[in-house]
Amino acid sequence: MKRWINIFCPLIMLFILMSFGFKTATIVEVPETLKVNKPTPVLFPKNKTTFKPAMAVPPFLGSSYIGFKEALAFKESQGNYFITNTLGYLGKYQFGIGTLQLMGVYNATQFLNDPMLQEKVFLTNVARNKWILRRDIERYVGKNIRGIEITESGILAAAHLAGAGNVKKYLRSYGNLDVKDAYGTSISNYLKKFRGYDISVVTPKRNPKI
């Protein structure tokens, strides 16, 4: 009897386990509207993502006074407020101590660490040079000297480089007295490079101070 029990008990248990493990699969019909029969197009606004150069242009570029000062600053120092060059010229616009003192700034360390002050000094210096060169601007703007069209912005950029007095000499000698700075940049270089900006927003001022 024990022999039959030993044979049939495992068979019964196996049958019970198999009855739980195998069931008839239920077939689910996918609706026709949800079936994927071909690759679906990617919903991406390809016609609305074209690169527009104007979107990448920094706001300081252009022919306005802001464009003028930022272009000049990039040439002078690559726009770095906190740099001093090998000759001791300071800041974004590379001012010398003597020019700063003319405008009432005597603390070089304070000047170098104050971007707002540097911007004020630059504007003040442009207004000062515009006053000094007012007659030359009136007389020479629109003329051509040694292949360079003379503009107000070119004259004032050159004055920033070499001083208003040297720009007067250049204009009145029709280019014969072309002064260069210690790095070899000349008045004529700046007259050409910075011509054509509209800086009419700057009012000429006699001996302005910060």
RALINBEL-V385132 format. One record per backbone hydrogen bond with DSSP energy under -1.0 kcal/mol. NH is the residue of the N-H (numbers start at 1). CO is the residue of the C=O. If there is no record, write none. Layout:
# RALINBEL-V385132
NH|CO + NH|CO
This chain:
# RALINBEL-V385132
5|1 + 6|2 + 7|3 + 8|4 + 9|5 + 12|8 + 13|9 + 14|10 + 15|11 + 16|12 + 17|13 + 18|14 + 19|15 + 20|16 + 21|17 + 22|18 + 34|31 + 44|42 + 46|44 + 48|45 + 55|52 + 56|53 + 61|58 + 68|64 + 69|65 + 70|66 + 71|67 + 72|68 + 73|69 + 74|70 + 75|71 + 76|72 + 77|73 + 78|74 + 79|73 + 85|89 + 88|85 + 90|95 + 91|83 + 95|90 + 100|96 + 101|97 + 102|98 + 104|101 + 105|100 + 111|107 + 112|108 + 113|109 + 114|111 + 118|114 + 119|115 + 120|116 + 121|117 + 122|118 + 123|119 + 124|120 + 125|121 + 126|122 + 127|123 + 128|124 + 129|125 + 130|126 + 131|127 + 132|128 + 133|129 + 134|131 + 137|133 + 138|134 + 139|135 + 140|136 + 141|137 + 142|150 + 143|140 + 145|148 + 148|145 + 150|143 + 155|151 + 156|152 + 157|153 + 158|154 + 159|155 + 160|156 + 161|157 + 162|158 + 163|159 + 167|163 + 168|164 + 169|165 + 170|166 + 171|167 + 172|168 + 173|169 + 174|171 + 175|170 + 181|185 + 184|181 + 187|179 + 190|186 + 191|187 + 192|188 + 193|189 + 194|190 + 198|63 + 202|199 + 205|127 + 210|103
